[in-house]
Amino acid sequence: MTTGSFSLTDYLRTRGWRHISIIFFFLMMATVILLLLIATKKVDYVWRWYRIPQYFFYKDTIEVRSQIGGKVVSLVPKGDQVEVAVRGGDVEEVYPVPARSLQVSKGAYIYPGDILGVYQKWKVGILLIGLWITLKVSIIAVFLGIIIGLFAGLARISKNPALRWTAITYIELIRGSPLLVQIFIWYFVLGTVFNTLLAKQGIGQLSALWYGVAALAVFAGAYVAEIVRAGIQSIHRGQMEAARSLGMTYPQSMGYIILPQAFRRILPPLAGQFSGHQQLAAFRTLVHLCYSLSNADLYPVHVRSISGKEDCNRWLGRNTFIKPSIPPTRSRHWSMFHAKLIKGRWW
């Protein structure tokens, strides 16, 4: 169809379908958002959307309290703050307090815990803090995983049986076991041993964060090792033969000829590995959850099945509500177990 100088057929052949696809995409997104809004209206729940910004940034009220009891001996202005000196007996402490929120005067007697001043300060919300911790853990774990995977990948293709079998055992063992189990082993088994040895030597103990990093690094190293192995083996054998014919040793051939070419091929899978570890880093928080449950007071929990064939008591952590759905292996029927505390509520 042609109208004047405008041809609909030529338009559809050139840019028409692109414009139609863009319009269809935005219509589809608008439809999805509209359906979600309608669904939220139908659900009997009060959606407190105004609380969302505080998980990114919020204004916290900070109270400056005295740690000792005594008399305010001096108020020294310094810029927009006042240094409040409190003397109790032979002890004197100085507290910086914003001048606009000062609530004490010179010569006043205060008790431990009394408020000297109140001010507000903007702080980062829990979501941004969690994002930063996740990125930090992921970056450190992937960096260490690349180093571990590089050596494990080279050992995987080594002609030395001890190196090759060690690398195969490491790769198959790590890739064949769940990450959550590895994190628990690192923290509850290896972490307990390491921290006990450090405590006996008078050295500070490592936090759970670093055991999570170690677990993720070892887990990433097993996958990076296979990526490195595949990248090296994708380089034609003639490259190594040409390097060796020039008089290079095996390490020189690998470092100057093979690895630079293989690195360009393994870079995209490594980027995907980093993206996946940002999601797997969330498993690290389960260490703190299990640690809290292990130190919790125990109360009897009534466990029953819908079919009524099982009725028993179990012990779980305080204030916990568990409702798993467990399908038995090789069975046509599903059994749903409900566990509810006799005492407590969702914590």
C-alpha positions in Angstrom: 0.0 0.0 0.0 1.4 3.4 -1.0 0.0 6.7 0.1 1.8 9.6 -1.6 5.5 9.1 -0.8 4.7 6.9 2.3 4.8 3.2 1.7 3.4 1.0 4.6 5.1 -2.1 3.2 8.5 -0.4 3.2 7.8 0.9 6.7 7.0 -2.5 8.0 10.0 -4.0 6.3 12.4 -1.5 7.8 11.4 0.0 11.1 7.8 -0.9 11.5 8.2 -4.2 13.3 10.7 -2.8 15.7 8.4 0.0 16.7 5.5 -2.4 17.1 7.7 -4.7 19.2 8.6 -1.8 21.5 5.0 -0.8 21.9 4.0 -4.4 22.6 6.7 -4.7 25.3 5.5 -1.6 27.2 1.9 -2.7 26.9 2.8 -6.1 28.3 4.7 -4.5 31.2 1.8 -2.1 31.9 -0.6 -5.1 31.9 1.5 -7.0 34.4 1.8 -4.0 36.7 -1.9 -3.4 36.5 -2.7 -7.1 37.3 -0.3 -6.9 40.3 -2.1 -3.8 41.6 -5.4 -5.4 41.2 -4.2 -8.5 43.0 -2.9 -6.4 45.9 -6.3 -4.8 46.2 -8.0 -8.2 46.4 -5.7 -9.6 49.1 -6.9 -8.9 52.6 -3.6 -7.2 53.7 -2.6 -3.7 54.6 0.3 -2.8 52.3 2.5 -0.3 54.1 4.4 1.0 51.1 5.5 4.1 53.0 7.9 1.9 55.0 10.0 1.0 52.0 12.3 4.1 51.9 13.5 3.4 55.5 15.1 0.2 54.3 17.4 2.3 52.0 17.9 5.5 54.1 16.4 6.6 57.3 16.9 9.3 59.9 17.9 7.8 63.2 17.4 9.5 66.6 20.6 9.2 68.6 20.7 9.9 72.4 23.9 10.9 74.0 23.8 9.3 77.5 26.2 9.6 80.3 28.1 6.5 81.3 28.9 7.7 84.8 27.2 9.6 87.5 28.5 12.9 88.7 28.6 16.7 88.2 28.8 18.6 84.9 32.0 20.5 85.5 32.4 22.3 82.1 30.7 23.0 78.8 33.2 23.8 76.1 31.8 25.0 72.7 33.6 23.6 69.7 32.0 24.6 66.4 28.4 23.3 66.3 29.1 21.0 69.2 29.6 21.3 73.0 31.9 19.1 74.9 30.2 18.1 78.2 32.6 17.1 80.9 31.2 14.9 83.6 33.2 14.2 86.8 32.2 11.5 89.2 34.8 10.9 92.0 38.2 10.4 90.4 36.7 9.7 87.0 36.0 12.3 84.3 34.5 11.7 80.9 33.9 14.1 78.0 30.9 13.7 75.7 30.5 15.7 72.4 26.9 16.9 72.1 25.3 19.1 69.3 24.8 22.6 70.7 21.2 22.8 69.6 20.2 19.6 71.4 22.1 20.2 74.7 19.8 19.3 77.7 22.1 19.9 80.7 23.7 22.9 82.2 26.9 23.5 84.0 26.9 22.4 87.7 24.0 20.0 87.2 24.2 16.5 88.8 23.4 13.6 86.5 23.1 9.9 87.0 24.4 7.1 84.8 22.2 6.8 81.8 20.9 10.3 81.9 20.4 12.0 78.4 22.8 14.8 77.7 21.5 15.6 74.2 19.5 14.2 71.4 20.1 14.6 67.7 19.1 13.0 64.4 21.5 11.5 61.8 20.9 10.0 58.4 21.9 6.3 58.2 22.1 3.7 55.5 19.2 1.2 55.6 19.4 -2.5 56.0 18.9 -3.3 52.3 21.9 -1.2 51.3 23.9 -2.7 54.1 23.0 -6.2 52.9 23.8 -5.2 49.3 27.2 -4.0 50.3 28.0 -7.1 52.4 26.8 -9.4 49.5 29.0 -7.6 47.0 32.0 -7.7 49.4 31.6 -11.4 50.1 31.0 -12.2 46.4 34.0 -10.2 45.2 36.4 -11.7 47.8 35.0 -15.2 47.3 35.2 -15.0 43.5 38.7 -13.6 43.6 39.9 -16.4 45.8 37.9 -18.9 43.8 39.7 -17.8 40.6 43.1 -18.4 42.2 42.0 -21.8 43.6 40.4 -22.7 40.3 43.4 -21.7 38.3 45.7 -24.0 40.2 43.1 -26.8 40.4 42.4 -26.5 36.6 46.1 -26.8 35.8 46.4 -29.7 38.2 43.3 -31.3 36.5 45.2 -31.6 33.1 48.6 -32.3 34.7 50.4 -35.5 33.7 51.3 -36.0 37.4 48.8 -38.6 38.8 48.9 -37.2 42.3 48.0 -33.7 41.2 45.4 -34.9 38.7 43.7 -37.3 41.1 43.7 -34.7 43.9 42.1 -32.1 41.6 39.5 -34.6 40.4 38.6 -35.5 44.0 38.3 -31.9 45.0 36.2 -30.9 42.0 33.9 -33.9 42.1 33.5 -33.7 45.9 32.7 -29.9 46.0 30.5 -29.9 42.9 28.6 -33.0 44.1 27.6 -31.7 47.5 25.2 -28.9 48.4 26.6 -25.5 49.1 24.5 -25.2 52.3 26.1 -28.4 53.7 29.6 -27.0 52.9 28.8 -23.7 54.7 27.6 -25.6 57.8 30.8 -27.7 57.8 33.0 -24.7 57.4 31.4 -22.8 60.3 30.3 -25.5 62.8 33.2 -28.0 62.2 36.2 -26.2 60.8 35.3 -22.9 62.3 35.0 -24.4 65.8 38.4 -26.1 65.4 40.1 -23.0 64.1 38.6 -20.6 66.6 39.5 -23.0 69.5 43.1 -23.2 68.3 43.3 -19.4 67.9 41.8 -18.9 71.4 44.4 -21.2 72.9 47.1 -19.1 71.2 45.6 -15.9 72.5 44.7 -14.7 69.0 41.3 -13.1 68.2 38.7 -15.4 66.7 37.5 -15.2 63.1 33.9 -14.0 62.5 31.3 -16.1 60.7 31.7 -13.8 57.7 35.1 -15.1 56.8 34.0 -18.7 57.1 31.2 -17.9 54.7 33.8 -16.4 52.3 36.0 -19.5 52.6 33.1 -21.8 51.8 32.0 -19.7 48.8 35.7 -19.5 47.6 36.2 -23.2 47.8 32.8 -23.8 46.1 33.6 -21.3 43.3 37.1 -22.8 42.9 35.7 -26.1 41.8 33.6 -24.6 39.1 36.3 -22.2 38.0 38.7 -25.2 37.7 36.4 -26.8 35.1 36.1 -23.5 33.3 39.9 -23.1 33.2 40.3 -26.8 32.1 37.8 -26.3 29.3 39.5 -23.0 28.2 42.9 -24.5 28.1 41.9 -27.6 26.3 40.0 -25.5 23.7 43.3 -24.1 22.5 44.7 -26.1 19.6 47.4 -28.6 20.6 49.6 -27.1 17.9 50.0 -23.9 20.0 51.8 -25.9 22.7 53.8 -27.9 20.2 55.0 -24.7 18.5 56.0 -23.1 21.8 57.9 -26.2 22.9 59.6 -26.4 19.5 60.9 -22.8 20.1 62.7 -24.0 23.3 60.1 -22.9 25.9 59.6 -25.0 29.0 56.1 -26.2 29.9 55.5 -23.4 32.4 56.7 -20.8 29.9 54.5 -22.2 27.2 51.5 -22.2 29.5 52.1 -18.7 30.9 53.0 -16.9 27.6 51.1 -18.8 24.9 48.2 -20.9 26.2 46.8 -19.0 29.2 46.5 -15.6 27.5 44.5 -17.2 24.7 42.4 -19.3 27.1 41.7 -16.3 29.3 39.7 -14.6 26.5 37.5 -17.7 26.3 37.0 -18.3 30.0 36.2 -14.6 30.8 32.4 -14.8 29.9 31.9 -17.9 32.0 33.7 -16.3 34.9 31.4 -13.3 34.7 28.4 -15.7 34.9 30.1 -17.3 37.9 30.3 -14.0 39.7 26.7 -13.2 38.9 25.6 -16.6 40.4 27.7 -16.1 43.5 25.9 -12.9 44.3 22.8 -15.0 44.7 24.5 -17.9 46.5 26.0 -15.4 49.1 22.6 -15.2 50.7 23.2 -18.8 52.0 25.7 -17.3 54.4 23.0 -15.7 56.5 21.7 -19.2 57.4 24.8 -19.7 59.5 23.6 -16.9 61.9 20.1 -18.3 61.8 21.3 -21.8 62.8 23.6 -20.4 65.4 20.7 -18.5 66.9 18.5 -21.6 66.9 21.3 -23.7 68.5 21.5 -21.3 71.4 17.8 -20.9 71.8 15.7 -22.3 74.7 13.9 -25.5 73.7 10.2 -26.2 74.0 8.2 -29.2 73.0 6.8 -29.1 69.5 3.8 -31.1 68.4 4.3 -32.7 65.0 1.4 -34.4 63.2 0.5 -35.4 59.7 -2.8 -34.7 57.8 -3.4 -38.5 57.5 -3.2 -38.9 61.3 -0.8 -41.8 61.0 2.0 -40.1 62.8 1.9 -38.3 66.1 5.0 -37.4 68.0 6.7 -34.7 69.9 9.9 -33.0 68.8 12.1 -30.3 70.2 12.8 -27.2 68.2 14.1 -23.7 68.8 12.1 -21.2 70.8 9.5 -19.1 69.1 9.7 -21.0 65.8 6.9 -22.0 63.4 7.7 -24.6 60.8 5.4 -25.8 58.1 7.3 -27.9 55.6 5.8 -29.9 52.8 7.7 -33.2 52.3 7.0 -35.6 49.4 8.1 -39.1 50.3 10.3 -40.9 47.8 8.6 -43.3 45.4 5.1 -42.6 46.7 2.0 -41.3 45.0 0.9 -39.3 48.0 2.2 -36.2 49.6 2.5 -35.8 53.3 2.3 -32.3 54.8 3.6 -32.0 58.3 2.7 -29.1 60.5 4.9 -28.2 63.4 3.7 -25.5 65.8 5.1 -24.5 69.1 3.0 -25.1 72.2 4.7 -22.0 73.6 6.0 -19.0 71.6 5.3 -17.1 68.5 7.0 -16.3 65.2 10.2 -14.6 66.2 
